[in-house]
Amino acid sequence: MNINELKEMLYSVDRSYDDFVSLVVSFVKIPENSSKDILIRDYIVSHPRANSSDVLEYMISELGMANNPSNQELVIA
């Protein structure tokens, strides 16, 4: 999945907003997280009623967004 496809999918999530999309994109741009875009896509597809908070909760609890020191690089642009 390329970044533009990911952005399009993220903008389609209920209660999506620019900083949410930027955060998720920044997260998957970190080299250690580059393959996690597929996991995020699969979560969104499997949970069509998920909102942006649900996606962030998934990223924190299942993908280790808050626990990995390399994620300190996350910047909302």
Secondary structure, DSSP 8 states (H G I E B T S, - for coil): --HHHHHHHHHTSBT--HHHHHHHHHHHHSGGGTTHHHHHHHHHHH-TT-BHHHHHHHHHHTT-TTT-GGGGG----
